[in-house]
Amino acid sequence: MDFFPIFLDVKNRTSLVIGGGEIAARKVTLLLKAQGKIRVVSPQLCPELQSALDKGLIEHLAREYRSDDLEDAYLVIAATDNSEVNQQVSEQAKARHLPVNVVDQPELCTFITPSIIDRSPVVAAISTGGASPVLARLIRSRLETLIPAGYGRLAEFANRFRDKVKARFDNSSDRRMFWEKILQSGVAERIFSGHLEEAEVSMERALEASGEHESIGEVYLVGGGPGDPDLLTFRALRLMQQADVVVYDRLVAAPVLEMTRRDAERIYVGKERDQHAMRQEEINQLLVDLAKQGKRVVRLKGGDPFIFGRGGEEIDTLSAEGVPFQVVPAITAASGCAAYSGIPLTHRDYAQSVTFVTGHLKDGSINLNWNQLAQPHQTVVFYMGLVGLPVITRKLIEHGVPPEMPIALIQQGTTEKQRVFTGTLSNIQEIVDREQPKPPTLIIVGEVVKLQEKLSWYKTPDVPRSGATSPIGPDVTLATSGDPS
């Protein structure tokens, strides 16, 4: 190692910062988080430092650096654009055996400031020894996805129970094994989701049971998003990686499913029109049974679980059975498909509202409030509406929507297989008959569809565009938006 990793306690100690620019301000921000007393030496201050001074957070000496500025300093940071001053600060601080950092000049430093992941009191630091600060930041960004913001609360929780655990286990190895189980259990997840009282009850039970976990597991209702695994939330990915069982739908994209833990049991419960692998009531009970076996269960759904995903029915059953659960929202089909196809759902010149509706009801009918859906200056998004498309277009026209109203069909959006079909209410069925799009396909109706060709940005790999056209532009675009919700 080029540098020995160490954490310094700067609370109520004077940290001397020479320099008043933006780089100095970044260092001051970190020192303030560590509750240090900060003295800045610089003829002028950037707006950020001036604001800190106005708030009484720092002391400012409005002049050039002098050697006697080091008198009561605990550590020193030089962040000026004058190499001679930086050199002078380094030499004089070293002569006084003071820790000194000269920004972007590791050869002048006795310590360096790493990239930091702050989950106080948990703090992780990444350093390349000054070789590549950008690489350190990239590594930090990857680790950020693996360390939830709630880890600070988890550390504080663990600290409160340290004495009890120590009293319960005489052997340090037993204590370590107990903590390893607890910190990867439902106790931790309840802290992350804000259920601190439940976490404390579970912790007490675990201690009383000689370190064994409580018998009941937990269900994570996770939105898998529209198809592109890069759109998963940090929390979704973390829970998918630790679940013992994955209960998943037909609309979960294969790359998203592959993000789950490799050795987890996978149970398919997908439903197609009139073809259900498992009835909803059976799915609800399955989740309860698995959790009561002590398993951590991810209920993985395409899109968002609370938008036409029947997530509410599932957690209603879990709640009635006393099974702990979390809900992890996701980018829903409408948002994902629209974004990847270049169709803004609202636009000041075209639509001031957006409505989400399902293309078929529980009994297979399409009994919607057509008068409301036919209002001008709005965008209407139909989920699961491909089979009912003839009824949808006919009803909208009957209720006053112009036949030339633009419409888009987005198949397998946000994935490399996405296709976008654009036309009008009057001719979209001809395009469907010719192109034969397959579910899952989302339908967007509204003037905003006119922007699709202009704002299209996502291109599916190695797939050429069709040259065919419709009254409002290309009627097939193999490069813009979609989503399997």
C-alpha positions in Angstrom: 0.0 0.0 0.0 1.2 3.5 -0.8 -0.9 5.0 2.1 -2.0 3.5 5.4 -5.8 3.7 5.6 -6.9 5.6 8.7 -9.8 7.6 10.1 -9.1 10.8 12.0 -11.3 12.3 14.7 -11.4 16.0 13.8 -14.3 16.9 16.1 -13.7 20.3 17.7 -10.2 20.4 16.3 -9.0 23.1 13.9 -8.6 22.0 10.3 -6.7 24.6 8.3 -7.8 24.9 4.6 -5.6 27.1 2.4 -7.6 28.2 -0.7 -11.0 29.7 -1.3 -12.2 28.1 -4.5 -14.6 25.2 -5.4 -12.0 22.5 -4.6 -11.4 23.9 -1.2 -15.2 24.1 -0.7 -15.5 20.4 -1.4 -12.9 19.6 1.3 -14.6 22.0 3.8 -18.0 20.2 3.2 -16.4 16.9 4.2 -14.8 18.4 7.3 -18.1 19.9 8.3 -19.7 16.5 8.1 -17.0 15.2 10.5 -17.8 18.1 12.9 -14.5 19.8 12.6 -13.6 23.4 13.3 -12.5 25.0 10.0 -10.3 27.9 9.3 -10.0 29.0 5.7 -7.1 31.2 4.6 -7.7 33.0 1.3 -8.0 36.5 0.0 -11.4 35.6 -1.5 -14.1 33.0 -1.1 -16.2 31.2 -3.7 -20.0 31.4 -3.2 -20.2 28.1 -1.4 -17.6 29.1 1.2 -19.1 32.6 1.5 -22.4 31.0 2.4 -20.7 28.8 5.0 -19.1 31.8 6.5 -22.4 33.7 6.6 -23.9 30.8 8.5 -21.0 30.9 11.0 -19.8 27.4 10.0 -16.2 28.4 9.2 -13.6 31.0 10.2 -12.1 33.1 7.5 -8.7 34.8 7.3 -9.0 37.1 4.3 -5.3 37.2 3.3 -2.5 35.1 1.8 -1.1 32.1 3.7 1.5 32.6 6.4 3.6 30.0 8.2 2.1 31.0 11.6 -1.3 29.9 10.4 -0.1 26.3 11.3 0.2 27.1 15.0 -2.9 25.4 16.3 -3.8 23.3 13.3 -4.7 19.6 13.7 -4.5 18.9 10.0 -3.8 20.9 6.9 -5.3 21.0 3.4 -3.7 23.1 0.6 -6.2 23.7 -2.3 -4.8 26.7 -4.1 -3.9 27.1 -7.8 -0.4 28.4 -6.8 2.2 25.6 -6.9 4.7 27.5 -4.9 2.2 28.1 -2.1 1.2 24.5 -2.1 4.8 23.4 -1.9 5.5 25.8 1.0 2.4 24.6 2.9 3.5 20.9 2.4 7.1 21.5 3.6 6.1 23.6 6.6 3.4 21.2 7.8 5.7 18.2 7.5 8.3 20.1 9.5 5.7 20.4 12.3 4.6 16.8 11.9 1.1 17.9 10.9 -1.0 15.7 8.5 -1.1 17.6 5.2 -3.0 17.1 2.0 -2.2 19.0 -1.2 -5.0 18.5 -3.6 -4.1 16.4 -6.7 -0.4 16.3 -5.7 0.0 13.0 -3.8 3.8 13.5 -3.7 3.3 16.5 -1.4 0.9 14.7 0.9 1.2 12.8 4.1 -2.5 11.8 3.8 -5.0 11.7 1.0 -8.8 12.1 1.0 -10.5 9.0 -0.5 -13.9 8.7 -2.3 -16.4 8.2 0.5 -19.6 6.3 0.9 -21.3 7.9 3.9 -23.8 5.8 5.8 -22.9 7.3 9.2 -21.9 5.8 11.5 -20.9 3.4 8.7 -18.3 5.0 6.4 -16.5 3.3 3.5 -13.5 4.9 1.8 -12.0 4.0 -1.6 -8.6 5.2 -2.7 -6.3 4.6 -5.6 -3.4 6.2 -3.8 -3.8 9.3 -5.9 -3.2 7.4 -9.1 -6.7 7.9 -10.5 -9.3 9.7 -8.4 -11.9 9.3 -11.2 -11.5 5.5 -11.0 -12.0 5.7 -7.2 -15.3 7.6 -7.8 -16.4 5.0 -10.3 -15.7 2.2 -7.8 -17.6 4.2 -5.2 -20.6 4.6 -7.5 -20.8 0.8 -7.9 -20.5 0.1 -4.2 -23.2 2.7 -3.6 -25.7 0.3 -5.2 -24.8 -2.4 -2.7 -24.9 -0.4 0.5 -28.4 0.9 1.3 -28.9 4.3 2.9 -30.4 2.4 5.9 -27.0 0.9 6.8 -26.4 3.8 9.2 -29.6 3.0 11.1 -28.6 -0.7 11.1 -25.2 0.1 12.7 -26.9 2.3 15.4 -29.4 -0.5 16.0 -26.5 -3.1 16.4 -24.7 -0.8 18.8 -27.7 -0.6 21.1 -27.7 -4.4 21.3 -24.0 -4.9 21.7 -24.0 -5.4 25.5 -27.1 -7.8 25.4 -25.4 -9.9 22.7 -22.2 -10.0 24.6 -24.0 -11.1 27.8 -25.9 -13.8 25.9 -22.8 -15.3 24.2 -19.6 -15.9 26.1 -17.7 -17.1 23.0 -16.6 -14.5 20.5 -17.1 -16.9 17.6 -20.7 -17.5 18.7 -21.3 -13.7 18.9 -19.8 -13.3 15.4 -22.1 -16.0 13.9 -25.1 -14.5 15.6 -24.4 -11.1 14.2 -23.8 -12.5 10.7 -27.2 -14.1 10.7 -29.0 -11.1 12.2 -27.4 -8.5 9.8 -28.6 -10.6 6.8 -32.0 -11.4 8.2 -35.5 -9.9 8.2 -34.3 -7.8 11.2 -32.1 -5.8 8.9 -34.7 -5.5 6.3 -37.3 -4.2 8.8 -34.8 -1.5 9.8 -34.2 -0.5 6.2 -38.0 -0.2 5.6 -38.4 1.9 8.8 -40.1 -0.7 11.0 -37.8 -0.2 14.0 -40.2 -1.5 16.6 -40.7 -4.8 14.7 -36.9 -5.1 14.3 -36.5 -4.8 18.1 -39.1 -7.4 18.8 -37.5 -9.8 16.3 -34.1 -9.1 17.8 -35.3 -9.9 21.3 -36.9 -13.1 20.1 -33.7 -14.1 18.4 -31.7 -13.6 21.6 -34.2 -15.5 23.7 -34.1 -18.4 21.2 -30.3 -18.9 21.6 -29.5 -17.0 18.4 -32.0 -18.8 16.2 -34.0 -16.7 13.7 -37.6 -16.2 14.2 -39.6 -18.8 12.3 -41.4 -16.4 10.0 -39.8 -15.0 6.9 -40.7 -12.0 4.8 -42.1 -11.1 1.4 -40.7 -8.5 -0.8 -43.1 -7.2 -3.4 -40.6 -6.0 -6.0 -41.3 -4.1 -9.3 -39.1 -5.5 -12.0 -39.6 -2.4 -14.2 -40.4 -2.4 -17.9 -37.6 -4.8 -19.1 -34.3 -3.1 -19.1 -32.4 -4.4 -16.0 -30.5 -1.2 -15.7 -33.8 0.5 -14.7 -34.1 -1.6 -11.5 -33.9 0.3 -8.2 -31.0 -0.2 -5.8 -33.4 -1.7 -3.3 -35.0 -4.1 -5.8 -31.6 -5.4 -6.8 -30.4 -5.9 -3.2 -33.6 -7.8 -2.2 -33.5 -9.9 -5.4 -29.9 -10.9 -4.6 -30.8 -12.2 -1.1 -34.2 -13.9 -1.5 -34.5 -17.6 -1.0 -37.4 -17.9 -3.3 -38.5 -15.9 -6.4 -42.1 -15.9 -7.4 -42.3 -14.3 -10.8 -44.8 -13.3 -13.5 -44.9 -13.7 -17.3 -44.1 -10.0 -17.8 -40.8 -10.2 -16.0 -38.1 -9.8 -18.6 -35.5 -12.6 -18.7 -32.5 -10.3 -18.1 -34.3 -9.0 -15.0 -35.0 -12.5 -13.7 -31.3 -13.3 -14.2 -30.4 -10.6 -11.6 -31.9 -12.8 -8.8 -29.7 -15.0 -6.7 -28.4 -17.9 -8.7 -29.3 -20.6 -6.1 -32.8 -19.2 -5.3 -35.8 -21.3 -6.0 -37.8 -19.9 -8.8 -41.6 -20.4 -9.1 -43.4 -19.3 -12.2 -47.0 -18.0 -11.6 -47.5 -16.1 -14.9 -50.9 -15.4 -16.3 -51.9 -14.9 -19.9 -55.3 -14.1 -21.2 -57.6 -17.0 -20.2 -54.5 -19.1 -19.3 -53.4 -18.9 -15.7 -50.5 -20.9 -14.4 -51.9 -20.2 -10.9 -55.0 -18.4 -9.8 -54.5 -15.1 -7.9 -55.9 -16.6 -4.7 -53.4 -19.5 -5.0 -50.5 -17.0 -5.5 -51.6 -15.1 -2.4 -51.6 -18.2 -0.3 -48.3 -19.4 -1.8 -46.6 -16.2 -0.6 -48.0 -16.7 2.9 -46.9 -20.4 3.1 -43.4 -19.7 1.9 -42.9 -16.9 4.4 -44.2 -19.0 7.3 -41.6 -21.6 6.4 -39.0 -18.9 7.3 -38.1 -18.0 3.7 -37.3 -14.6 2.2 -39.5 -14.4 -0.8 -39.3 -11.9 -3.7 -42.6 -11.5 -5.5 -41.2 -10.2 -8.8 -43.6 -8.4 -11.1 -43.1 -6.6 -14.4 -43.5 -2.8 -14.2 -44.7 -1.5 -10.9 -46.6 -3.8 -8.6 -49.2 -1.2 -7.7 -50.2 -0.2 -11.2 -52.4 -3.0 -12.7 -50.1 -5.5 -11.0 -52.5 -6.7 -8.3 -50.0 -6.1 -5.6 -52.6 -4.6 -3.4 -54.5 -7.9 -3.3 -51.3 -9.8 -2.4 -50.2 -7.6 0.5 -53.8 -7.5 1.8 -53.5 -11.3 2.3 -50.1 -11.0 3.8 -51.2 -8.4 6.2 -54.2 -10.5 7.3 -51.9 -13.5 7.9 -49.4 -11.4 9.9 -46.6 -11.9 7.4 -44.0 -9.1 7.2 -43.7 -7.5 3.8 -42.1 -4.6 1.9 -43.2 -3.0 -1.4 -40.5 -1.8 -3.8 -41.9 0.5 -6.5 -40.5 0.5 -10.0 -40.7 2.4 -13.3 -44.0 1.4 -14.7 -44.7 0.4 -18.3 -46.2 3.7 -19.2 -43.3 5.7 -18.0 -40.6 3.3 -19.4 -42.2 2.8 -22.8 -42.9 6.4 -23.3 -39.4 7.5 -22.3 -37.7 4.8 -24.5 -39.9 5.7 -27.5 -39.5 9.4 -27.3 -43.1 10.1 -26.5 -43.5 12.5 -23.5 -46.7 11.6 -21.7 -47.4 15.3 -21.0 -46.2 18.3 -23.1 -47.3 21.9 -22.7 -48.3 22.1 -26.4 -50.2 18.8 -26.6 -51.3 17.3 -23.3 -51.8 18.6 -19.7 -52.8 15.3 -18.2 -52.3 11.6 -18.5 -54.6 8.7 -17.7 -53.7 5.0 -17.2 -56.3 2.4 -17.9 -56.4 -1.3 -18.3 -57.4 -2.7 -21.7 -59.5 -5.4 -20.2 -61.4 -6.0 -17.0 -61.6 -9.1 -14.8 -64.3 -10.6 -16.9 -62.6 -9.8 -20.2 -64.8 -6.8 -21.0 -63.7 -3.3 -21.8 -66.2 -1.3 -19.8 -64.5 2.1 -19.4 -65.6 5.7 -18.9 -65.2 6.6 -22.6 -66.5 10.1 -22.2 -63.7 10.9 -19.8 -61.1 9.2 -22.0 -62.3 11.2 -25.1 -61.5 14.5 -23.5 -59.1 16.7 -25.4 -55.5 17.7 -24.3 -54.7 14.5 -22.6 -52.7 11.3 -23.1 -54.4 8.0 -22.5 -52.3 4.9 -21.9 -53.9 1.4 -22.2 -52.3 -1.5 -20.5 -53.0 -5.0 -21.8 -55.1 -3.6 -24.7 -53.7 -5.3 -27.8 -56.5 -7.9 -28.1 -59.2 -5.2 -27.4 -57.6 -2.6 -29.8 -60.6 -2.7 -32.3 -63.0 -1.9 -29.5 -60.7 0.8 -28.0 -60.4 2.7 -31.3 -64.1 2.3 -32.2 -65.3 3.5 -28.8 -62.9 6.5 -28.7 -64.1 7.6 -32.2 -67.7 7.1 -31.2 -67.2 9.4 -28.2 -65.7 12.2 -30.2 -62.0 11.6 -30.6 -61.0 12.5 -34.2 -60.2 9.4 -36.3 -56.8 11.1 -37.2 -55.8 11.1 -33.5 -52.2 9.7 -33.3 -51.7 6.3 -31.6 -48.6 4.3 -30.8 -48.2 0.6 -29.9 -45.0 -0.2 -28.1 -44.0 -3.9 -28.0 -41.4 -5.2 -25.4 -40.3 -1.7 -24.6 -36.9 -0.8 -23.1 -35.5 -4.1 -24.4 -33.5 -4.9 -27.5 -36.6 -6.5 -29.0 -38.8 -3.4 -28.7 -40.8 -2.2 -31.6 -42.9 0.9 -32.0 -45.9 1.1 -34.3 -47.4 4.5 -35.0 -50.5 5.5 -36.9 -54.0 6.9 -36.3 -57.1 5.6 -34.7 -58.5 5.0 -38.2 -55.6 3.1 -39.6 -53.8 1.4 -36.7 -55.7 -1.9 -37.1 -54.3 -2.2 -40.6 -50.8 -1.8 -39.3 -51.5 -4.4 -36.6 -52.9 -6.9 -39.1 -49.8 -6.4 -41.3 -47.1 -6.3 -38.6 -48.6 -8.7 -36.0 -47.2 -7.2 -32.8 -47.2 -9.6 -29.8 -47.9 -9.0 -26.2 -46.8 -7.3 -24.0 -47.7 -4.2 -26.0 -48.6 -0.9 -24.5 -50.9 1.6 -26.3 -50.5 5.4 -26.1 -53.2 7.6 -27.6 -52.8 11.4 -27.9 -51.3 14.3 -29.8 -47.9 13.6 -28.0 -47.4 10.7 -30.3 -46.6 13.2 -33.0 -43.3 13.8 -31.3 -42.2 10.2 -31.4 -40.1 10.4 -34.6 -38.5 13.7 -33.6 -37.6 12.7 -30.0 -36.7 9.1 -30.6 -33.4 8.4 -28.9 -33.2 4.7 -28.0 -32.0 2.4 -30.8 -32.3 -1.4 -30.6 -28.9 -3.0 -31.5 -28.3 -4.2 -35.0 -32.0 -3.7 -36.1 -32.6 -1.4 -39.1 -35.5 1.0 -39.2 -38.5 0.3 -41.5 -38.9 2.7 -44.4 -42.7 2.5 -44.4 -44.6 5.7 -43.5 -48.0 6.6 -42.1 -49.8 9.9 -42.1 -47.9 11.0 -39.0 -44.5 9.4 -39.7 -42.9 5.9 -39.8 -45.5 3.3 -38.9 -42.9 0.9 -37.6 -39.8 2.0 -35.7 -37.6 -0.8 -34.4 -35.6 1.4 -32.1 -37.6 3.2 -29.5 -39.5 2.3 -26.4 -41.3 -0.5 -24.8 -42.0 -2.3 -21.6 -43.4 -5.6 -20.6 -45.8 -4.4 -18.0 
